[in-house]
């Protein structure tokens, strides 16, 4: 396969996954902002969301003070923000258009319709009328895109590069979500919190789990009250949780093996090493050494992995 074609397929999937994850983050913040809480706590939530995407400085330059409405507008429909939902869906569609002949008609029609529909929804004000419903729509379109891809594409290198992009992006976004949202909790993880704090924490953790479609999964796996260390374990170490770091890295390693070439052995080794650490890791050890430090290092290694994948398979980035 031509490296340019692989590059378009890889980034098409990354942008689609990024749009979905942005919708998930915005939805969890929007839902938690409706809970009884001080203005300062609500503000921290929106600042944290911008920090996840490393866009706090960019936002401040453009909009000044952080407000819920401005952050949602910036992250949904601001085309000058490359990480906004509209920008991501537009970039996914452009990458798909560039390799139209490699995709099935169903995959192209799904991505193209998503782009046309999101422009219409923004223009008609549907997003402002019901932000939560809009976020659900974005998640649904991403699910549809992934399902149509798996259901209609030939199982060859094109599909493998698309899945490589999807799961690398998912690992990155889940790590950012866990890092920032764990910092947002005011009461000590394992200390004695007041009854009011415990009640707030329940809704906080429930919202985080729902943002990764993990609430029902948590109940099925643990059959217990929601505890922070178990939320962390589910989202980091469980291989059977679809959006966990472990599950995402399993897919990255598997798909790297399927597209391997003469120069990719080091990239495969790095991915395999990171996956092995997740496979044999324990959540008490991770929490003891510091969750933030662990996730910061994980994100650095995922970004390094992305750079090596580009170097080995894709079009080299311009200097």
Buried (B, 14 or more C-beta within 10 A) or exposed (E): BEEEBBBBBBBBBBBBBBBBBBBBBBBBBBBBBEBEBEEEBBBBBBBBBBBBBEBBEBBEEEBEEBEBEBBBBBBBBBEEBBBBBBBBBBBBBBBBBBBEEBBBEBBBEBBBBBBEBBBEBBEEEBBBEEBEEBBEBBBEBBEBBBEBBEEBBEEEBBBBBBBBBBBBBBBBBBBBBBBBBBEBBEBEBEEEBEEEBEEBBEBBBBBBBBBBBBBEBBEEBBEEEBBBBBBBBBBBBBBEBBBBBBBBBBBBBBBBEBBBEEEBEEBBEBBBEBBEBBEEBEBEEBBEEEBEEBBEEBBEBBEEBBEBBBBBBBBEEEE
